[in-house]
Amino acid sequence: VRPERIRIGPAGRPAPEDGSRLEGVLADVVYLGSLTQFHVDTKVGRVLSYRMNEEGGPHLDSGGNVVLTWPPDGSSVLAGSAPAPTA
């Protein structure tokens, strides 16, 4: 999932229809000029989300519980490499 496809909001927000949802804790907020980068610690590791500053949205504080959502067409499955042969 590309970070720009992930939406972030306060905990309790539902997933988009047929979309995905992942809860976590907002670890860090980084302001980068025209966009804000959110670092969220989840059960599957750290996930990044971007928000353009002109989009607005709820104010989120580090340490707070958040939910990440994305539409079904926002993710791709990548094939892994084959295991190495054993001798």
C-alpha positions as CSV (number, residue, x, y, z in Angstrom):
1,V,0.0,0.0,0.0
2,R,1.4,3.4,-1.0
3,P,1.6,5.8,1.9
4,E,-0.4,8.4,0.0
5,R,-3.3,6.0,-0.4
6,I,-3.6,5.4,3.4
7,R,-6.0,7.6,5.3
8,I,-5.5,8.2,9.0
9,G,-8.1,9.2,11.5
10,P,-9.0,8.8,15.2
11,A,-9.6,5.2,16.5
12,G,-13.0,3.8,15.7
13,R,-13.3,4.9,12.1
14,P,-14.7,2.1,9.9
15,A,-13.0,0.8,6.8
16,P,-14.2,2.0,3.4
17,E,-16.6,-0.4,1.7
18,D,-14.7,-3.5,0.9
19,G,-11.5,-1.7,2.0
20,S,-8.9,-2.4,4.6
21,R,-8.4,-1.1,8.2
22,L,-5.5,-1.3,10.6
23,E,-5.3,0.1,14.1
24,G,-2.2,1.5,15.7
25,V,-0.6,4.2,17.8
26,L,0.6,7.4,16.3
27,A,4.4,7.4,17.0
28,D,5.5,10.5,15.2
29,V,4.1,13.4,13.1
30,V,6.6,15.0,10.7
31,Y,5.7,18.3,8.9
32,L,7.3,18.5,5.4
33,G,6.1,21.7,4.0
34,S,3.0,21.0,1.9
35,L,2.4,17.6,3.4
36,T,2.4,15.9,6.8
37,Q,3.9,12.4,7.4
38,F,2.4,10.2,10.1
39,H,4.4,7.2,11.5
40,V,2.1,4.7,13.0
41,D,3.1,1.6,15.1
42,T,0.8,-1.3,14.3
43,K,0.8,-5.1,15.0
44,V,2.5,-5.6,11.6
45,G,5.2,-3.0,12.1
46,R,5.5,0.8,11.4
47,V,3.3,2.1,8.7
48,L,3.5,5.6,7.0
49,S,0.6,7.8,5.9
50,Y,0.8,11.1,4.1
51,R,-1.7,13.9,4.2
52,M,-1.5,17.0,2.0
53,N,-1.8,20.0,4.3
54,E,-4.6,21.5,2.3
55,E,-6.7,18.4,2.8
56,G,-7.4,19.3,6.4
57,G,-8.7,16.5,8.6
58,P,-8.8,15.9,12.4
59,H,-5.9,17.0,14.6
60,L,-3.9,13.9,15.7
61,D,-1.4,13.8,18.6
62,S,1.6,11.5,19.0
63,G,0.8,8.7,21.3
64,G,-2.9,8.6,20.4
65,N,-4.8,5.6,19.0
66,V,-5.5,5.9,15.3
67,V,-6.9,3.8,12.5
68,L,-5.5,3.5,9.0
69,T,-7.8,2.8,6.1
70,W,-7.4,2.3,2.4
71,P,-9.7,1.3,-0.5
72,P,-9.4,-2.2,-2.1
73,D,-7.7,-0.8,-5.2
74,G,-5.1,0.9,-3.1
75,S,-3.1,-2.3,-2.3
76,S,-1.1,-4.8,-4.3
77,V,0.2,-8.2,-3.5
78,L,3.8,-8.8,-4.4
79,A,5.2,-12.3,-5.1
80,G,8.1,-13.4,-2.8
81,S,11.2,-15.1,-4.1
82,A,11.5,-18.9,-4.2
83,P,13.3,-20.5,-1.3
84,A,16.9,-21.5,-2.0
85,P,17.4,-25.2,-2.8
86,T,18.9,-27.3,0.0
87,A,21.7,-29.7,-0.6
